[in-house]
Amino acid sequence: MASHESTPSIAIVGMGPRGISVVERLAAHLHPLAEIPRLTLHLIDDAQLGAGRIWDTEQTQTLCMNTLAGAVTLFTEPESTMTAPVLEGPIQYEWIQLLRGERDGISPTKQALFDAHPVTIDESFRAEIETTRPESNPSRALYGAYLRWAFEVALAQLPKTVTVVNHSSRAVAVNEAEGHDVIDLADGSHVASDATVLAYGWQVPGPTDSEQHLAEVSSQLHWVRPNNPVEQPLSEVPAGQDVLVRGLGMGFFDIMALLTIDRGGVFHTDNSTRSGLRYEPSGNEPHFVVSSGRGYPYIPKSEYHALPPRAELVRFRKQLALVQGREVDFGRDLLPHIVRDAYAEYYETQARVSPDALQVPLTEIVSRIDAAKLSAQDVVGLSRELNAALEGVSSEPLDLAHWVNPLADFAGTTIEELTDYIAEGLARDIVEAVAAADSPLKAALWAISAARKPSSIAGSEGRMTWESRTTNYKEFMAFGQMVGSGPPLFRTRQLLALVDAGLATLLGGRPALSWTDAEFTLTSGERTATSPWLIDAWMHSPDVRRPSDLLAVSLQERVRPFVDHGNATGSPETTWERKVVRPDGSTDPRLHVIGIPTYSQWPDTTISPMPGTDPLMLQETDRTAGSLLATVLRAEH
């Protein structure tokens, strides 16, 4: 057992982006104090400190961020909502520019911070650094390099009175002792702390009943359970094998890249193809048979050749101001205004790029959008009501309902027919993504995507009715995820190239799974596919009600699920400062949880901090750092 130190101590479990930010914010809170205390800071992670598993700098550079180089930072900014002084630092793209020796347009403050902390960058990143633009999707490994530099900067901000102790081991338990915590590590050592924060990101929950059955299948079957793709045993997938995949979101695109590019396959530019690419197989890749709940791949992001434009969302933002601070029924109070905005964005863009398509003046179209009597509370219903109100206004009208279920109009029955149908859709998706700001469709879908964050903020802390949260809000967020958080355009081109190479087949939506001792079977409608291999291409949300990780299990007597309108959720309940709430309703004196596990109570937990947006993540780490420091100072006195 660890002896309790006489010097006050803080433990941070998990040293990815949030852990780094907590370190920097602790420094910011310490410096203004009249008397800076002596403090021991324990940093605990068995992954690469500063990068964590997701952003490990030594992983394949094939995997990229779903965020743009010019749209992510780990530094606080002037006028952001902070309780301690900000530390201005370069956003990722500015950091890359500084690595290249480019200084124009970067503030002297950021340049000075960069110069004060020299960077040694691995040569393997050189080509990527030279070609990165603000609108590029950096490799996750390169983002990890940026994070590790930010980590060194954060450590350098700490006063000399702070002693930092790194523990390269996994935390397996947090136990209460008299007036402090004892954290057990996998290497058999123990850490005593007066205040603790868990910043451990994704925690894989225990298996569901169906997954428990899958885990017990015959030795001839191979199930790859949901997880971060770099941690899934994909190297075991045999070449030339039909492989069933469930999921058509970001997890699938990662798996696709790992099992093609990283196995020696090459995508060549070829403007004669509908994808713009031609795939040259290595012979080491499997054949993908893919399905998902919706059955259609996530829609690619627009290629703006710049940062995305700001969605105006005039009607929605006006309504948000009216519902501020009160309980929200999403389908009644907010969704109609989002859908009206999406339709307005479509026709306003169409008036600009294809005015001949309009059959009536734009002013009349906008008037009809605003005057339409809307009674539905879901995207499909609202879209149909607006479609009726806008009958005849354009030769190329918007039907937003189609995008909620892109396979609704499919009339065929065979796998081949469906694959052809989806491939034609992907070709159109590519054209729209290339058009970007000049695509009316993309303008409408961008309005849907942009409304997600403010909607989640409006409904956080249980301020949304449970019925609307679990129905039309849930459906809307899934829809927004599909149309707004899809892959970079080049990944959709790659998928279509694989379809055209005969290496990817689309099975359809809502797949039913069955198996024998020899093979899995996925069934969608009249279509079936079999294989001894099944890959689940997603990650479960953490769930405190189904702990599987030893650390999560150790917290069972110390945390309770956040209860939303009488319904227990998968998140631990925390205070505004992110202290956990105990099962008896009292506030824990020392233990904090931040980030992804708190998704049910707090908004925007999975989003990287974007410059110029007063990121909620950095507000969270600032408050948490202040609480950690206040906790240890109270303990000292």
LINDACOR-V936499 format. One line per field, one symbol per residue. ss: DSSP state (h for helix, s for strand, l for the rest). psi: psi as a letter, one per 40 degrees, with the letter a starting at -180 (. if undefined). A space follows every 10 residues. Layout:
# LINDACOR-V936499
ss = ???
psi = ???
This chain:
# LINDACOR-V936499
ss = llllllllss ssslllhhhh hhhhhhhhhh hlllllllss ssssllllll llllllllll lllsllllhh hlllllllll llllllllll lhhhhhhhhl lllllllhhh hhhhhhllll llhhhhhhhh hlllllllsh hhhhhhhhhh hhhhhhhlll lsssssslll ssssssslls ssssslllls ssslssssll llllllllhh hhhhhlllll lsssllllhh hllhhhllll lssssslllh hhhhhhhhll hhhllssssl llllllssss llllllssss ssllllllll llllllllll lllhhhhhhh hhhllllslh hhhhhhhhhh hhhhhhhhhh hhhlhhhsll lhhhhhhhhh hlllllllhh hhhhhhhhhl lllslllllh hhhhllllll llllhhhhhh hhhhhhhhhh hhhhhhhhlh hhhhhhhhhh hhhhhhhhlh hhlslhhhhh hhhhhhhhhh hhhhllllhh hhhhhhhhhh lllssssssl lsssslllls ssssllssss slssssllll lllhhhlllh hhhhllllll ssssllssss sslsllllss slllllssss sssllhhhll llllllllll lllllhhhhh hhhhhhhhhh hhhhhhl
psi = hhihidhiih hhhhfadddd dddddddddd deidhhiiih hhhhheahhd daddfheeii edhiieiide fiieiiiiei gieiiihhii idddddddde ehehehiddd dddddegihh hhdeeddddd ehideihiid dddddddddd dddddeehie ehhhhhhgih heihihahei ihhhideeii hhiehihhfe bhhhiiiidd ddddeeiiee ihhhihihde eifddehiie hhhhhhhfad ddddddddec deeeihhihg eeideeihhh ieeeiahhhh iiddehiihi iigefiiiih hdfddddddd ddeheihhhd dddddddddd dddddddddd dddgdedhei iddddddddd ehhhdifidd ddddddddde heeiegihgd ddedgeedeh eadidddddd dddddddddd dddddbeehd dddddddddd edddddddei feehidddde cddddddddd ddeefaiidd dddddddddd eeehihdaif hhhiiaedii hhhhbehiii iehhhhgihi iiheeghdhd dddeedeeii ihhhfehhae ihhiidefii hideeihhed hihiadeedd diifeehihh ieeghddddd dddddddddd dddddd.
